């Protein structure tokens, strides 16, 4: 199976061109490309006062689920945690 297809299985909301671009940027390392895409997805959500470090921490805390990480970030910014 081509690496783009493998990455797309991991990040189903990302189009093949973006997957290919992420793979190229990370020397075809699937884990790094996946993290890159997940960070992009979280940053694109526009959660106020969110840094790349916040996104990385949220993804780790939520076992790399973008949806759960977004909820965690929103809760943490609202002081809910």
Secondary structure, 3 states (H helix, E strand, C coil): CCHHHHHHHHCCCCCHHHHHHHHHHCCCCHHHHHHHHHHHHHHHCCCCCCCHHHHHHHHHHCCCCHHHHHHHHHHHHCCCC
